[in-house]
Amino acid sequence: MAKTEVQLSFRTTNELKERLELQSKREDRSVAYVVRKAVEEYLERKEKEAEL
């Protein structure tokens, strides 16, 4: 079954936006990709912590 993607928006600081843009350029990826990966990694860490 194909993944369904949804749009999510949020407010952030100019500094964080600039950092995301810089990192996305370093990785030659979109800002959306960098944000998605950061959120996935954060949730995986938190879920593992909750299991302890």
C-alpha positions, 0 to 999 in steps of 0.5 A: 500500500502506498504511503499517504503524505499530509501537509503539516505547518508550524511556526518557528523562529527565523534562526531555526528556519535559516538553520534548516535551510542551511542543513538542507543545502548541505545534504542536497535535500529539501527542508521538508525532508530535513524536518521529517527526518528530525521529527522521526528521529526525535519520536524514535528516541522518545518512544524508546525512552518510554519503553524503559 
